[in-house]
Amino acid sequence: MNKNKSIEAILKAKEHHASQMLIIKKLAQGRDINGPSPTTIMECSFGKWLYNPKYRIKEILGLIFYEKIDSLHKKWHNEYLDIYKIFQKKEKKTFFSKITGNNKIKPMDVDRAKAYYKDLEKTSEKLLLELDKSHRRFVALSDSIYDLPST
């Protein structure tokens, strides 16, 4: 991947992350959404980019930058999973809940999801800060770095 494509990819990652946060905010408020965010680090488009060896992100960014982003990315998914689990049970209708119509999310669960979302926002801000730093690093690096063979 050349320098311009790497820069474009990190900008797209930031945009995608911001759009996912808007979707998750709606979810945490108990609103219906179409297609929840992927729950694992390898399912999301950012993870597919970050962990794909052909993009050589670890080599280009350096281990310190890469590990910070990796750590925050994993933390973000773990925190999102707490929210997802609350609303996942809404999707699973038991025989009893079908009869009684009692498969709605309780207000207490929505409150819990909102609290989890606040933690997720903090992690998201840190992740976006690291992505900004990485973007600046991508821009500052020589074009020749991107042409080196993988080690």
N, C-alpha and C positions, 0 to 999 in steps of 0.2 A: 504494500500500500504506500503510495507516495505521500509527500507532505500535505498537499492540498486535500487529498481524500481523507487523511487522518484528521486534519483540522475540521473538515466538514462532518466527519463521523462523531467527533466529540461534541460539536455544536448540536447535532441531531440527538445525541444521547441526552443532552441537557433539556432540549425541547420535549423529548419523549417523557423524561422524568417529570417535568412540570405538568404535562397533560395527565400522567398517571396520578399525581398528587391531587389533581382536581377531581378525578374519578373516585379516588379513595376518600376524599373529603365528603363527597356525596354519600358514599357507602357508610362512613362513620356517623353521618347524620341520620342514618336509617332510611335513606331514600333508595329507590330502586335504580339499578344501573344495568347497562347492557355490557356483558363481558368484563368480569373483574380482572384486575391486574394479575399477571402471573405470580405465583407464590414462591417459585424457586429461582435461584440465582442464574440458572442455565436456561430458563424458559423465556426470560425477558430479553428484549432486543439489546439492551445495554450489556447484559451478561454474555450474550452471544458474541458481541463485539469484544468485550474486555478479555474473555477467556479463550478466544480463538487464536491459536498460535500463529496463523498466517498473518495476523496484523501486528505481531511482535510488540504489543503494548508494553509489556514488562521491560523489554530491552530499550525501547525508545524513551519511555518515561523514567526508567531507573527503578530500582527495587523499592526505595523509600516511598516514592510517589505511588507506585503500583500497589504496595501493601496497604497504604492508607485508604486508597480507593476501594480495594478489595474488601478490607475490613468494614468500611462504612456501607458498602453495597450489601454485604452479608447481614449486617446489623439492621439495615433498612428492611430487608426481606423478612427477617425474624419479627420485627415490630409490626410490619404489615400483616404477617400471618396471624398475630393476635387479633387484629380487627377482622380479618377474613373468617376466622373460626367462629366468631360471634354470629355472623350473618350466614354462614354456611348451613347452620342448623335450620334456618328458615327454608332452605331448599329441600331439606330432607323431611318429607311428610310421613309420619307414621300413620298406621291405620287409625289409631285413636284421634290424632290431630285432624285427620280428614273428616271424621264423623263430627267432632266438636268444633272444627274450624279454629282450633287453638294452636296455630303454628306461627303466630305473629311474634315479632321481636318485642321483648319487654322494655319499657322505658329505662330500667336499670341497666340493661345490656347496651342500649344506645349511649347512655352516660359513660359506661365503661369504654365503649368504642371511641367516644370523643376524647377521653383521657389518653387512650392509647395513641390517638391521632396527634395529640400535642407532642408526645415523645417522638413520633414519626416525623413531625415537622422539624424538630431540632436536628434529628439525624439527617434529614433531607437538606437542611441548610448547610450542614458540615460537608455533606457529599457534594453539593453544588459548589461550595467554596474550593474543594479539592479539584473539582473538574475545571473551575476557572484557572486555578494554578497550573493544571495540566495543559489547558488550552494555551496559556501564555508560554509554557515550556515547548509545546509543539511548534508554536510560531517562531520562537527564538532559535530552535535547533537548526543546524545546517541541513540543507536538502540532501546532502550526501549520506547522512545518518539513516535515512529512510531506504537507501539503496543497498545497504550492507546486507550480506547474507545472514540468515538465522544462525545462532550459535547453538 
